[in-house]
C-alpha cells in the first residue's frame, strides 16, 4: 500500500499475470478496478462544470485580445497581423512544450495526436487558422472594436448549427431559443448606428470569420481527446506561417521589435492559451455548448473597448448585449438526462476512473490519476445528466 493508504504501483495485480490462471486474473482485475475508482468528488456534475470553466477561461482571454489587436491594427497590415498573432501563439506554446519535455514528468501527460487525426486537424487549421483570421483582421479595420467584439457571438451560433445538423449533436427547444436570441442580437448589432450606403462589409467580413471558426470548432472536436497544447501549437505555427507569408508577399512590412513583442504576447494569451482551454472544453461538453459559453468573449472585449479604447456606448450596443446575454443564459442553464447506451469503443485520452472508466490496467500503464493510456470501454446502459463529451455522442 502507498503512504496515503491507496494501492501503490508496485501492487499492480497485473505485474504477475503470467503466473496466474484465468480465474485468478479475473478476480484480481476486478479488485484492481475497485482500488482505482475515482474520488467521490469526481462526479458528472464536476466534469461538466470543469468543461464550462475551460470554455469561460478561453472566452475571457480571447475577448481581451480583440480590442488589444484593434489597438495595433493601424501599425500592421491586417493579413500580416493575423499571421503574427498566430505565430505568437504557436511559438509561445512551442517554448512551453520544450520546457515540459526537458523537465522530469511528475504529473499527468496528455495523449499525443495520431495519424488518423491529421485530416481533421488540417481542415481545422485551414478554416480557423487561415481564412478566419484574415477575414477578422480586415473587418476590424472597418468596424468599431466594441461592435466587432459583440458580433463575434455569431461564431457560437454557426458552431451550434453545424454541430446539430451536420455533426448530429443533440439539442432541444431551450438551446434553439438561446441560439435565436444570440443571432437576433448579432443582426441588430450589424445594422445599428449611422446609416450607410450599401452593405456593411466590415461586419460581413467578421460574420465570415465566425463561420470559418465554426467549421474549425467542429473539426477540432474530432481530435479533442489528444493533447490540447499540441493541437493549439500546430494551429498557431502553421496558420501563423501561412498568414505571415501571404502578408509579406502582398507588400506588408514587419513592424518594429516593440510592436512585434506586443503582438506576440497578444497572440500567445488570446489565441494560444485560449485555444488550449477551448479544446479541453470541447472534450468535456461538446461543440455547440462550448461555442455557447465561448460567446461570452465579446462581452469582455466590448467592455474593454468602451472603458479603455473610447468606443461609444450606444442604445443599440446595449440592446444587442441584452439579447446575446439571454441567449447565453439559456445555454448555461440546460439540463439533459435520459437512459442511453454506450457502444464498446477503444481510445486514448487523459482520464480518471469514473463510472465510464472501469477498465483493466497493465504494468506499462502510467501510475496515478489522472493518466493517459489506450483503454477499452465495454457496452454500458445507464441514465444520468450528461452532455456530448467524447463519451456521449449517441443518437437521440
C-alpha positions as CSV (number, residue, x, y, z in Angstrom):
1,X,0.0,0.0,0.0
2,X,1.1,3.6,-0.6
3,X,1.7,6.2,2.1
4,X,-1.8,7.5,1.7
5,X,-3.4,4.1,2.1
6,X,-4.1,3.5,-1.5
7,X,-2.8,0.7,-3.6
8,X,0.7,1.6,-4.8
9,X,2.0,1.0,-8.3
10,X,4.1,-1.9,-7.1
11,X,0.9,-3.8,-6.0
12,X,-0.5,-3.7,-9.6
13,X,-2.1,-7.1,-9.8
14,X,-1.2,-7.4,-13.5
15,X,2.5,-7.4,-12.7
16,X,2.4,-11.2,-12.3
17,X,-0.2,-12.1,-14.9
18,X,2.0,-14.7,-16.5
19,X,1.9,-16.7,-13.2
20,X,-1.9,-16.6,-12.7
21,X,-4.6,-18.7,-14.1
22,X,-7.7,-17.2,-15.9
23,X,-10.0,-17.3,-12.9
24,X,-7.4,-15.6,-10.6
25,X,-6.6,-13.0,-13.3
26,X,-10.3,-12.1,-13.5
27,X,-10.7,-11.8,-9.7
28,X,-7.6,-9.6,-9.4
29,X,-8.6,-7.5,-12.3
30,X,-11.9,-6.7,-10.5
31,X,-10.0,-5.9,-7.3
32,X,-7.6,-3.6,-9.2
33,X,-10.5,-1.8,-10.8
34,X,-12.2,-1.2,-7.4
35,X,-8.9,0.0,-6.0
36,X,-8.5,2.7,-8.6
37,X,-12.0,4.2,-8.5
38,X,-12.0,7.9,-8.6
39,X,-12.6,10.1,-5.5
40,X,-16.2,10.9,-4.7
41,X,-16.0,14.5,-5.8
42,X,-15.1,13.5,-9.4
43,X,-18.7,13.4,-10.5
44,X,-20.6,14.0,-13.8
45,X,-21.5,17.5,-12.5
46,X,-17.9,18.3,-11.7
47,X,-16.8,17.1,-15.2
48,X,-19.5,19.3,-16.8
49,X,-18.6,22.4,-14.8
50,X,-14.9,21.8,-15.4
51,X,-15.7,22.0,-19.1
52,X,-17.7,25.2,-18.6
53,X,-14.8,26.7,-16.7
54,X,-12.4,25.9,-19.5
55,X,-14.8,27.5,-22.0
56,X,-15.2,30.6,-20.0
57,X,-11.4,31.0,-19.5
58,X,-11.0,30.6,-23.2
59,X,-13.6,33.3,-23.7
60,X,-12.0,35.7,-21.3
61,X,-8.6,35.5,-22.9
62,X,-10.0,35.8,-26.5
63,X,-12.3,38.6,-25.6
64,X,-9.4,40.6,-24.2
65,X,-7.4,40.0,-27.4
66,X,-10.0,41.7,-29.7
67,X,-9.6,45.3,-28.6
68,X,-5.9,44.8,-28.0
69,X,-5.5,43.6,-31.6
70,X,-7.5,46.6,-32.7
71,X,-5.1,48.9,-30.9
72,X,-2.2,47.7,-33.0
73,X,-4.1,47.3,-36.3
74,X,-3.1,50.8,-37.6
75,X,0.6,49.7,-37.3
76,X,0.4,46.3,-39.0
77,X,-1.4,45.3,-42.3
78,X,-4.4,43.1,-41.4
79,X,-3.2,39.9,-43.1
80,X,0.2,40.2,-41.5
81,X,-1.3,40.9,-38.1
82,X,-3.3,37.7,-38.3
83,X,-0.2,35.7,-39.0
84,X,1.8,37.3,-36.3
85,X,-0.9,36.7,-33.7
86,X,-1.0,33.0,-34.6
87,X,2.8,32.8,-34.7
88,X,2.9,34.3,-31.2
89,X,0.6,31.6,-30.0
90,X,2.5,28.8,-31.8
91,X,6.0,29.9,-30.7
92,X,4.9,30.5,-27.1
93,X,3.2,27.1,-26.8
94,X,6.2,25.5,-28.5
95,X,8.6,27.0,-25.9
96,X,6.2,25.8,-23.2
97,X,6.2,22.3,-24.7
98,X,10.1,22.2,-24.8
99,X,10.2,23.2,-21.1
100,X,7.8,20.4,-20.3
101,X,9.8,17.8,-22.2
102,X,13.0,18.9,-20.5
103,X,11.5,18.5,-17.0
104,X,11.1,15.1,-15.3
105,X,7.5,14.1,-15.9
106,X,5.8,14.2,-12.5
107,X,2.2,14.9,-13.4
108,X,-0.3,13.5,-15.9
109,X,0.6,13.5,-19.6
110,X,-1.9,14.1,-22.4
111,X,-2.3,11.6,-25.2
112,X,-0.4,12.5,-28.4
113,X,-2.1,13.1,-31.7
114,X,-2.5,10.1,-34.0
115,X,-2.2,9.8,-37.8
116,X,-5.9,9.4,-38.1
117,X,-6.3,12.9,-36.5
118,X,-4.3,14.6,-39.4
119,X,-7.2,15.2,-41.9
120,X,-9.5,16.7,-39.2
121,X,-6.7,18.9,-37.8
122,X,-5.6,20.0,-41.3
123,X,-9.2,21.1,-42.1
124,X,-9.4,23.0,-38.8
125,X,-6.2,24.8,-39.4
126,X,-7.2,25.9,-42.9
127,X,-10.6,27.2,-41.9
128,X,-9.9,28.5,-38.5
129,X,-6.2,29.4,-38.8
130,X,-6.1,30.9,-42.3
131,X,-9.5,32.0,-43.6
132,X,-11.0,33.2,-40.2
133,X,-8.1,35.4,-39.0
134,X,-7.8,37.1,-42.5
135,X,-11.5,38.0,-42.5
136,X,-11.4,39.2,-38.9
137,X,-8.4,41.5,-39.3
138,X,-9.9,43.0,-42.4
139,X,-13.3,43.5,-40.7
140,X,-11.7,45.1,-37.6
141,X,-10.1,47.8,-39.7
142,X,-13.6,49.0,-40.8
143,X,-15.6,48.2,-37.6
144,X,-15.5,49.7,-34.1
145,X,-13.9,47.3,-31.6
146,X,-17.0,47.1,-29.4
147,X,-19.3,46.2,-32.3
148,X,-16.7,43.7,-33.6
149,X,-16.4,42.1,-30.2
150,X,-20.2,41.6,-29.8
151,X,-20.6,40.5,-33.4
152,X,-18.2,37.6,-32.7
153,X,-21.1,36.0,-30.7
154,X,-22.2,34.6,-34.1
155,X,-19.4,32.1,-34.0
156,X,-21.3,30.3,-31.3
157,X,-24.5,30.3,-33.4
158,X,-22.8,28.9,-36.5
159,X,-20.9,26.4,-34.4
160,X,-24.1,25.1,-32.9
161,X,-25.9,24.9,-36.3
162,X,-23.1,22.8,-37.8
163,X,-22.9,20.7,-34.7
164,X,-26.6,20.0,-34.7
165,X,-27.4,19.5,-38.4
166,X,-24.1,18.3,-39.8
167,X,-22.3,16.5,-36.9
168,X,-25.6,15.4,-35.3
169,X,-25.0,16.8,-31.8
170,X,-28.2,16.7,-29.7
171,X,-30.2,19.9,-28.9
172,X,-33.7,20.9,-27.7
173,X,-36.0,23.9,-27.8
174,X,-34.3,25.7,-25.0
175,X,-30.9,25.5,-26.8
176,X,-32.6,26.6,-30.1
177,X,-34.2,29.6,-28.5
178,X,-30.9,30.6,-27.0
179,X,-29.3,30.4,-30.4
180,X,-32.1,32.6,-31.9
181,X,-31.6,35.3,-29.3
182,X,-27.8,35.4,-30.0
183,X,-28.5,35.6,-33.7
184,X,-31.0,38.4,-33.2
185,X,-28.5,40.3,-31.2
186,X,-25.9,39.9,-33.9
187,X,-28.3,41.1,-36.6
188,X,-29.3,44.2,-34.5
189,X,-25.6,45.0,-34.0
190,X,-24.8,44.7,-37.7
191,X,-27.3,47.4,-38.7
192,X,-27.1,49.7,-35.7
193,X,-25.5,53.2,-35.9
194,X,-25.3,55.8,-38.6
195,X,-27.0,54.9,-41.9
196,X,-24.5,53.6,-44.6
197,X,-25.0,53.0,-48.3
198,X,-24.5,49.5,-49.5
199,X,-23.7,46.6,-47.3
200,X,-21.6,46.8,-44.1
201,X,-18.6,45.0,-45.5
202,X,-16.6,45.1,-42.3
203,X,-19.4,43.4,-40.3
204,X,-19.9,40.8,-43.1
205,X,-16.2,40.0,-43.0
206,X,-16.4,39.3,-39.3
207,X,-19.5,37.2,-39.9
208,X,-17.5,35.2,-42.4
209,X,-14.7,34.8,-39.9
210,X,-17.3,33.4,-37.4
211,X,-18.5,30.8,-40.0
212,X,-14.9,29.8,-40.7
213,X,-14.2,29.3,-37.0
214,X,-17.5,27.4,-36.6
215,X,-16.2,24.8,-39.1
216,X,-12.8,24.8,-37.3
217,X,-14.6,24.2,-33.9
218,X,-16.5,21.2,-35.2
219,X,-13.4,19.7,-36.9
220,X,-11.3,20.2,-33.8
221,X,-13.8,18.4,-31.7
222,X,-12.8,15.3,-33.7
223,X,-9.3,15.4,-32.2
224,X,-10.1,16.9,-28.8
225,X,-9.1,13.7,-26.9
226,X,-5.5,14.5,-27.9
227,X,-3.0,16.9,-26.3
228,X,-4.6,20.4,-26.4
229,X,-1.3,22.2,-26.2
230,X,-0.1,20.2,-29.2
231,X,-3.2,21.0,-31.1
232,X,-3.1,24.7,-30.4
233,X,0.7,24.8,-31.1
234,X,0.3,23.2,-34.5
235,X,-2.5,25.5,-35.4
236,X,-0.5,28.5,-34.4
237,X,2.7,27.6,-36.2
238,X,1.0,26.5,-39.5
239,X,-1.6,29.2,-39.6
240,X,0.8,31.9,-38.5
241,X,3.4,30.9,-41.1
242,X,0.9,30.9,-43.9
243,X,-0.7,34.2,-43.0
244,X,2.6,35.9,-42.3
245,X,4.0,34.8,-45.7
246,X,0.9,36.0,-47.5
247,X,1.1,39.3,-45.8
248,X,4.7,39.8,-46.7
249,X,4.2,38.7,-50.3
250,X,1.4,41.3,-50.6
251,X,3.8,44.0,-49.6
252,X,3.3,44.3,-45.9
253,X,6.3,45.4,-43.8
254,X,7.2,43.8,-40.5
255,X,6.8,46.3,-37.6
256,X,9.5,47.2,-35.1
257,X,10.6,45.0,-32.3
258,X,8.4,46.5,-29.6
259,X,5.2,46.1,-31.7
260,X,6.3,42.5,-32.7
261,X,6.7,41.6,-29.0
262,X,3.3,43.1,-28.1
263,X,1.5,41.3,-31.0
264,X,3.3,38.0,-30.0
265,X,2.1,38.3,-26.4
266,X,-1.5,39.1,-27.5
267,X,-1.4,36.0,-29.7
268,X,0.1,33.8,-27.0
269,X,-2.5,34.6,-24.4
270,X,-5.5,35.5,-26.6
271,X,-5.1,32.7,-29.2
272,X,-2.7,30.1,-27.9
273,X,-3.7,29.6,-24.3
274,X,-7.3,30.5,-25.1
275,X,-7.4,27.7,-27.8
276,X,-5.8,25.2,-25.4
277,X,-8.7,25.8,-22.9
278,X,-11.2,25.7,-25.7
279,X,-10.0,22.2,-26.8
280,X,-10.4,21.0,-23.2
281,X,-13.9,22.3,-23.1
282,X,-14.7,20.5,-26.4
283,X,-13.6,17.3,-24.8
284,X,-15.9,17.7,-21.8
285,X,-19.1,19.4,-23.1
286,X,-19.1,19.1,-26.9
287,X,-19.0,21.7,-29.7
288,X,-22.3,23.5,-29.5
289,X,-22.3,24.1,-25.8
290,X,-18.6,25.1,-25.8
291,X,-19.5,27.6,-28.5
292,X,-22.3,29.0,-26.5
293,X,-20.2,29.6,-23.4
294,X,-17.4,30.9,-25.5
295,X,-19.8,33.5,-26.9
296,X,-19.3,35.4,-23.7
297,X,-15.9,36.5,-25.1
298,X,-17.3,39.5,-27.0
299,X,-18.8,41.0,-23.7
300,X,-15.3,41.1,-22.3
301,X,-14.0,42.7,-25.5
302,X,-16.8,45.2,-25.6
303,X,-16.4,46.3,-22.0
304,X,-12.6,46.8,-22.6
305,X,-13.3,48.7,-25.8
306,X,-15.8,51.0,-24.2
307,X,-13.8,51.6,-21.0
308,X,-10.3,51.8,-22.4
309,X,-10.4,52.3,-26.1
310,X,-13.1,55.0,-26.0
311,X,-15.7,53.4,-28.2
312,X,-19.2,54.9,-27.7
313,X,-21.8,53.1,-25.6
314,X,-24.9,53.2,-27.7
315,X,-28.5,52.1,-27.2
316,X,-28.1,49.5,-30.0
317,X,-25.0,48.1,-28.3
318,X,-26.8,47.7,-25.1
319,X,-29.8,46.0,-26.8
320,X,-27.5,43.6,-28.6
321,X,-25.7,42.8,-25.4
322,X,-29.0,42.0,-23.6
323,X,-30.3,39.7,-26.3
324,X,-27.0,37.9,-26.5
325,X,-26.7,37.6,-22.7
326,X,-30.2,36.0,-22.5
327,X,-29.3,33.5,-25.2
328,X,-26.1,32.5,-23.4
329,X,-28.1,32.1,-20.1
330,X,-30.5,29.7,-21.8
331,X,-27.5,27.6,-22.9
332,X,-25.9,27.7,-19.5
333,X,-29.0,26.5,-17.6
334,X,-29.7,23.5,-19.8
335,X,-30.1,20.0,-18.2
336,X,-30.0,16.9,-20.3
337,X,-30.7,13.4,-18.8
338,X,-32.1,10.2,-20.2
339,X,-31.4,6.5,-20.5
340,X,-28.7,5.9,-23.0
341,X,-26.4,3.2,-24.3
342,X,-22.7,3.2,-24.8
343,X,-21.3,1.0,-27.6
344,X,-17.9,-0.7,-27.0
345,X,-15.1,1.6,-28.0
346,X,-11.3,1.9,-27.6
347,X,-9.4,5.2,-27.5
348,X,-6.7,7.1,-25.6
349,X,-7.0,10.3,-23.5
350,X,-6.3,11.7,-20.1
351,X,-8.9,10.3,-17.6
352,X,-9.8,9.4,-14.1
353,X,-11.6,6.2,-13.1
354,X,-15.2,7.3,-13.1
355,X,-18.2,5.1,-14.0
356,X,-17.1,5.2,-17.7
357,X,-13.6,4.2,-17.0
358,X,-13.6,0.9,-15.1
359,X,-11.1,-0.9,-17.3
360,X,-8.1,-3.2,-17.0
361,X,-4.6,-1.9,-16.5
362,X,-1.2,-3.4,-17.2
363,X,2.3,-2.7,-15.8
364,X,3.2,-0.4,-18.8
365,X,0.3,1.9,-18.0
366,X,1.3,5.1,-16.2
367,X,0.6,5.3,-12.4
368,X,-1.7,7.6,-10.6
369,X,-4.8,9.6,-11.6
370,X,-5.5,11.2,-14.0
371,X,-3.4,9.4,-16.5
372,X,-3.5,8.6,-20.2
373,X,-3.2,5.2,-21.9
374,X,-5.1,3.2,-24.6
375,X,-8.2,1.6,-22.9
376,X,-11.4,-0.1,-23.9
377,X,-14.9,0.8,-22.9
378,X,-17.4,-2.1,-22.7
379,X,-21.1,-1.7,-23.5
380,X,-23.0,0.2,-20.9
381,X,-26.6,1.3,-20.4
382,X,-27.5,3.8,-17.7
383,X,-29.1,7.2,-17.0
384,X,-27.5,10.4,-15.6
385,X,-27.2,14.1,-16.6
386,X,-24.7,14.3,-19.4
387,X,-23.5,16.4,-22.3
388,X,-22.0,15.4,-25.7
389,X,-18.4,14.9,-24.5
390,X,-16.1,12.4,-26.0
391,X,-18.1,9.5,-24.4
392,X,-21.6,10.7,-25.1
393,X,-22.0,11.0,-28.9
394,X,-25.0,8.7,-29.1
395,X,-28.2,9.2,-31.1
396,X,-31.5,10.6,-29.8
